[in-house]
Amino acid sequence: MLHSSHFFIFFFFFIILIPQHTSSPLPLLSGRWPEPKHFPVGVDLVNTTCELCKNASASFNYKFCVSSLQRLPISHAANFQGLAIVAMELAVENASNTVLKIANMINSGTFDHHDMSCLEDCMETYSHSVASLLNAVGAFMARQYGVANTWLLQVTKGIRRCEQGFSRGRKENSPLKKQNYNILQLSDIALCIIQFLEPPQPPRSS
């Protein structure tokens, strides 16, 4: 399992050594992104980032974003890029803990054949998600934002498949509903920031 202290060491050097990115702003539903150099550092940056992401996506949970990012004290000293690292670190923690939770659920013997099959599929998904999230962090810190975006999208695709597996032909909620929701929202925070750092290129005219 990943130790948070290792992440904090990498994260400290990341927010200290990497300057703010100054790429072109990404249009939002209600305006435009301000330049990152104008972003306040600390709690105001958390609120600003979460507000911008909420405006960009109807499914984005502003309260979850703020409470999650502020959970780690280091976020109060982070720059814009640093908040993406915080979100991904929290996603790694979430995924790692969920692997243990699923193992305990499988060993409990309280689930029927359908749910056991789903749990086993989700165990594989979450195990792969930990590796994918670590790859996303590595790519992000190398400023390979497009690569990081691809790894994160792979995570969200797998987690949605895990959630949907329980609902096939049933009305019961997934026993991993909370864990799935949390990792999807944490991934969305990082994906939102990446979209700003490397906005989609307009199609070339023929």
C-alpha positions in Angstrom: 0.0 0.0 0.0 1.2 3.5 -0.7 2.3 5.5 2.3 1.0 9.1 2.4 4.3 10.5 3.7 6.0 9.5 0.4 3.3 11.4 -1.5 3.8 14.5 0.8 7.5 14.5 0.0 7.0 14.4 -3.7 4.1 16.9 -3.4 6.2 19.4 -1.4 8.8 19.5 -4.1 6.1 19.7 -6.7 4.5 22.8 -5.3 7.8 24.5 -4.5 9.7 23.8 -7.7 7.1 23.8 -10.5 5.9 27.3 -11.4 2.4 28.2 -12.3 1.4 27.2 -15.8 0.3 29.9 -18.1 -1.5 28.2 -21.0 -4.6 29.7 -22.7 -7.8 29.8 -20.6 -10.5 27.2 -21.0 -14.0 28.4 -21.7 -16.6 27.5 -19.0 -20.3 27.4 -19.0 -20.4 30.8 -17.1 -17.3 32.6 -18.2 -13.6 31.9 -18.6 -10.9 30.6 -16.4 -8.7 33.3 -14.9 -4.9 32.9 -15.5 -3.4 30.6 -12.9 -0.9 33.2 -11.8 -3.9 35.2 -10.5 -5.2 32.4 -8.4 -4.8 32.9 -4.6 -2.9 30.2 -2.8 -4.5 28.3 0.1 -8.1 27.9 1.1 -9.2 30.6 -1.4 -7.6 28.5 -4.2 -9.5 25.4 -3.0 -12.8 27.3 -3.1 -11.9 29.0 -6.4 -10.9 25.7 -8.1 -14.0 23.8 -6.8 -16.3 26.7 -8.0 -14.7 26.7 -11.4 -15.1 22.9 -11.8 -18.7 23.1 -10.6 -19.4 25.6 -13.3 -17.8 23.4 -15.9 -19.8 20.2 -15.0 -23.3 19.7 -13.8 -22.3 16.5 -12.0 -19.5 18.0 -10.1 -20.0 18.2 -6.3 -18.7 21.5 -5.0 -19.1 20.6 -1.3 -17.3 17.3 -1.8 -14.5 19.0 -3.6 -13.9 21.6 -0.9 -14.2 19.2 2.1 -11.9 16.7 0.4 -9.1 19.1 -0.6 -9.2 20.9 2.7 -8.8 17.6 4.5 -5.1 17.6 3.9 -3.3 20.6 5.5 -0.8 20.7 2.7 -3.5 21.8 0.3 -3.5 25.2 2.1 0.0 25.8 0.7 -0.6 24.3 -2.8 -0.7 25.9 -6.1 -3.2 25.0 -8.9 -1.3 22.0 -10.1 -0.7 20.9 -6.5 -4.4 20.5 -5.9 -4.6 17.9 -8.7 -1.9 15.9 -6.9 -3.9 16.2 -3.6 -7.0 14.9 -5.4 -5.1 12.0 -6.9 -3.4 11.1 -3.6 -6.8 11.0 -2.0 -8.0 8.8 -4.8 -5.1 6.4 -4.3 -5.9 6.3 -0.6 -9.6 5.6 -1.3 -8.8 2.9 -3.9 -6.3 1.2 -1.6 -8.7 1.2 1.4 -11.5 -0.1 -0.9 -9.3 -3.1 -2.0 -9.1 -4.1 1.7 -12.9 -3.5 2.2 -13.7 -5.7 -0.8 -11.5 -8.5 0.5 -13.3 -8.4 3.9 -16.6 -8.5 2.1 -15.6 -11.5 0.0 -14.3 -13.3 3.1 -17.5 -12.6 5.1 -19.6 -15.1 3.2 -22.7 -12.9 3.4 -23.2 -12.2 -0.3 -25.0 -14.3 -2.9 -23.4 -15.6 -6.1 -24.2 -12.5 -8.2 -22.8 -10.1 -5.7 -19.7 -12.2 -5.1 -19.0 -12.2 -8.8 -19.4 -8.4 -8.8 -17.1 -8.0 -5.8 -14.4 -10.1 -7.5 -14.7 -8.0 -10.6 -14.5 -4.8 -8.5 -11.5 -6.1 -6.6 -9.7 -6.5 -9.9 -10.9 -3.0 -11.0 -9.7 -1.3 -7.8 -6.4 -3.1 -7.8 -5.7 -1.8 -11.4 -7.0 1.6 -10.4 -4.3 2.0 -7.8 -1.7 1.4 -10.4 -3.4 3.6 -12.9 -3.7 6.5 -10.4 0.0 6.2 -9.6 0.8 6.3 -13.3 -1.4 9.4 -13.6 0.5 11.1 -10.8 3.8 10.3 -12.4 2.7 11.6 -15.8 1.2 14.7 -14.2 4.4 15.6 -12.4 6.3 15.2 -15.7 3.8 17.7 -17.1 2.5 15.0 -19.5 -1.1 16.1 -18.8 -2.6 14.3 -21.7 -1.2 11.0 -20.5 -2.4 11.7 -17.0 -5.8 12.4 -18.3 -5.9 9.1 -20.1 -4.9 7.2 -17.0 -7.6 9.0 -15.0 -10.3 8.3 -17.6 -9.3 4.6 -17.5 -9.9 4.7 -13.7 -13.4 6.3 -14.0 -14.4 3.9 -16.7 -13.5 0.9 -14.5 -15.2 2.3 -11.4 -18.4 3.0 -13.3 -18.4 -0.6 -14.6 -17.9 -1.8 -11.1 -21.0 0.2 -9.9 -23.1 -0.9 -12.9 -22.4 -4.6 -12.3 -24.4 -4.7 -9.1 -27.4 -3.1 -10.6 -27.9 -5.4 -13.6 -31.3 -7.0 -13.1 -31.6 -5.8 -9.5 -33.0 -2.9 -7.5 -30.5 -3.1 -4.6 -27.9 -0.4 -4.2 -24.3 -1.4 -4.7 -22.5 -2.1 -1.5 -19.6 0.0 -2.9 -21.8 2.9 -3.8 -20.0 5.4 -1.5 -16.5 4.2 -2.4 -17.3 4.4 -6.1 -18.8 7.8 -5.8 -15.8 9.2 -3.9 -13.2 8.0 -6.3 -15.2 9.3 -9.3 -15.4 12.7 -7.7 -11.8 12.8 -6.7 -10.8 11.8 -10.3 -13.1 14.5 -11.6 -11.2 17.2 -9.6 -7.9 16.1 -11.2 -9.5 15.8 -14.6 -11.0 19.3 -14.3 -7.6 20.8 -13.5 -5.9 18.9 -16.3 -8.4 20.3 -18.8 -7.3 23.8 -17.8 -3.6 23.0 -18.0 -4.0 21.3 -21.4 -7.3 22.4 -23.0 -8.6 20.5 -25.9 -7.2 21.6 -29.3 -9.8 22.9 -31.8 -10.2 20.8 -34.9 -8.0 21.7 -37.7 -9.7 23.2 -40.8 -9.3 21.1 -43.9 
